[in-house]
Amino acid sequence: MKKTDSKHHTFTVLIEQDEDGYYVATVPALRSCYTQAKTLEALYPRINEVIELCLEEEEFLPMKFIGVQRLEFEGCEINL
């Protein structure tokens, strides 16, 4: 297994819960970098693993976390 360099990176990880109760983690700075688990305790080690795997295959896109906004859509309009 190819090891990534030991540079320190900080990633924003988005965690949501789907309709089946699974926790889904996404790393926006790494394309296609996501994982899921039934519990948060099981999710955290999976996040570390998927980030390591993604870093072996691609460069990350540096991003600065600004905030979270929940938007509701009705028809073609966005309701803030």
SERO-4910 file (N, C-alpha, C, O; in steps of 0.05 Angstrom, whole numbers):
BEGIN
 pado doro    nc1    nc2    nc3   cac1   cac2   cac3    cc1    cc2    cc3    oc1    oc2    oc3
  Met    A     17    -24      0      0      0      0     18     25      0     36     27     16
  Lys    A     12     43    -17     27     68    -19     19     87      4     -4     91      9
  Lys    A     39     97     18     34    115     40     35    144     30     52    151     13
  Thr    A     18    161     40     18    189     33     40    202     50     48    191     70
  Asp    A     48    227     42     68    241     58     55    249     84     31    247     88
  Ser    A     73    257    102     63    262    130     55    291    134     56    300    157
  Lys    A     48    305    114     39    333    117     14    333    133     -3    315    132
  His    A     11    355    149    -13    359    165    -34    373    148    -29    393    136
  His    A    -58    361    147    -81    373    133   -104    375    152   -108    358    170
  Thr    A   -120    395    148   -145    398    163   -168    397    143   -168    412    124
  Phe    A   -187    379    148   -210    376    130   -236    382    144   -239    376    168
  Thr    A   -254    395    130   -282    397    140   -296    372    132   -295    363    109
  Val    A   -310    360    151   -325    335    146   -354    342    152   -361    350    175
  Leu    A   -372    337    133   -400    341    137   -412    315    145   -408    294    132
  Ile    A   -428    315    166   -441    290    175   -471    295    176   -481    314    188
  Glu    A   -485    277    162   -514    279    161   -525    251    168   -511    231    168
  Gln    A   -551    250    173   -564    224    179   -585    220    158   -602    237    153
  Asp    A   -584    196    145   -603    190    123   -629    179    134   -632    176    158
  Glu    A   -647    174    116   -674    165    124   -674    138    138   -694    131    152
  Asp    A   -653    122    135   -651     96    148   -636     98    174   -633     77    188
  Gly    A   -628    121    182   -614    125    208   -584    123    206   -570    127    226
  Tyr    A   -573    118    182   -544    116    179   -532    144    179   -543    163    168
  Tyr    A   -508    147    191   -493    172    190   -476    171    165   -462    152    159
  Val    A   -477    193    150   -462    195    124   -443    218    127   -451    241    132
  Ala    A   -417    213    123   -396    233    124   -386    239     97   -380    220     81
  Thr    A   -383    264     90   -372    273     64   -350    293     69   -351    310     87
  Val    A   -328    291     53   -306    310     55   -306    326     30   -296    317      9
  Pro    A   -316    351     30   -319    367      6   -292    373     -9   -292    376    -33
  Ala    A   -270    374      6   -244    380     -7   -233    357    -23   -213    360    -37
  Leu    A   -245    333    -20   -236    309    -35   -260    298    -50   -279    290    -39
  Arg    A   -258    299    -77   -280    289    -93   -285    260    -86   -267    244    -82
  Ser    A   -310    253    -86   -319    225    -81   -308    214    -54   -304    189    -52
  Cys    A   -305    230    -35   -295    221     -9   -318    221     11   -326    242     22
  Tyr    A   -329    198     16   -351    195     34   -352    167     46   -340    149     35
  Thr    A   -366    164     68   -369    138     81   -394    139     98   -406    161    101
  Gln    A   -402    117    108   -426    116    125   -423     94    147   -407     76    144
  Ala    A   -439     97    168   -439     78    190   -465     81    205   -479    101    203
  Lys    A   -472     60    220   -497     60    236   -494     78    261   -514     89    270
  Thr    A   -470     81    271   -466     97    295   -443    117    290   -426    114    272
  Leu    A   -443    139    306   -421    158    304   -395    146    312   -374    152    301
  Glu    A   -395    129    332   -371    116    341   -358     99    319   -333     98    317
  Ala    A   -374     86    303   -364     71    280   -356     88    257   -340     81    240
  Leu    A   -368    112    255   -363    130    232   -336    142    233   -323    144    212
  Tyr    A   -327    151    257   -302    166    258   -277    151    248   -262    163    233
  Pro    A   -273    126    255   -250    112    243   -253    108    213   -233    108    198
  Arg    A   -277    105    203   -282    103    174   -275    129    160   -265    128    137
  Ile    A   -281    152    173   -273    177    161   -243    179    157   -233    186    136
  Asn    A   -228    172    178   -199    172    175   -189    154    153   -172    161    137
  Glu    A   -201    130    151   -193    111    131   -199    121    103   -182    119     85
  Val    A   -222    132     98   -230    141     72   -213    166     63   -207    169     40
  Ile    A   -206    183     82   -189    206     76   -162    196     67   -151    205     47
  Glu    A   -151    177     81   -125    165     73   -126    153     45   -108    158     29
  Leu    A   -147    138     40   -150    126     13   -153    147     -8   -141    144    -30
  Cys    A   -168    167     -3   -172    188    -24   -146    204    -29   -141    211    -51
  Leu    A   -131    209     -8   -106    223    -11    -85    208    -27    -68    219    -40
  Glu    A    -88    181    -27    -70    164    -44    -76    168    -74    -59    164    -90
  Glu    A   -101    175    -80   -109    176   -108   -112    205   -119   -112    208   -144
  Glu    A   -114    225   -103   -119    252   -113   -108    273    -95   -103    269    -71
  Glu    A   -105    297   -106    -97    320    -91   -123    332    -79   -144    331    -92
  Phe    A   -120    344    -56   -144    357    -44   -146    385    -54   -126    398    -60
  Leu    A   -170    396    -53   -176    423    -61   -178    439    -35   -198    436    -20
  Pro    A   -158    456    -29   -160    471     -3   -185    488     -2   -192    503    -21
  Met    A   -200    485     19   -225    500     23   -225    511     51   -214    499     70
  Lys    A   -238    533     55   -242    546     81   -271    543     89   -289    551     74
  Phe    A   -276    532    112   -303    529    122   -314    556    129   -302    571    144
  Ile    A   -338    562    118   -351    588    123   -375    584    141   -379    599    161
  Gly    A   -392    565    136   -415    561    152   -434    541    139   -428    530    117
  Val    A   -457    537    151   -477    518    141   -503    533    139   -510    548    157
  Gln    A   -516    530    117   -542    542    113   -561    520    104   -556    506     85
  Arg    A   -584    518    117   -604    498    110   -624    512     92   -636    532    100
  Leu    A   -628    502     68   -646    514     48   -669    495     43   -666    471     40
  Glu    A   -693    506     40   -717    490     33   -725    499      5   -725    523     -1
  Phe    A   -732    479    -12   -740    485    -39   -769    479    -43   -779    458    -35
  Glu    A   -783    498    -54   -811    495    -61   -814    503    -90   -811    526    -97
  Gly    A   -819    483   -108   -820    490   -136   -793    498   -145   -773    483   -143
  Cys    A   -791    523   -156   -766    533   -166   -754    555   -148   -735    568   -155
  Glu    A   -766    559   -124   -757    580   -107   -742    569    -83   -749    547    -73
  Ile    A   -722    584    -74   -707    576    -50   -717    593    -27   -719    617    -29
  Asn    A   -724    580     -5   -733    593     19   -712    593     40   -704    571     49
  Leu    A   -702    616     48   -681    617     68   -692    618     96   -677    619    116
***
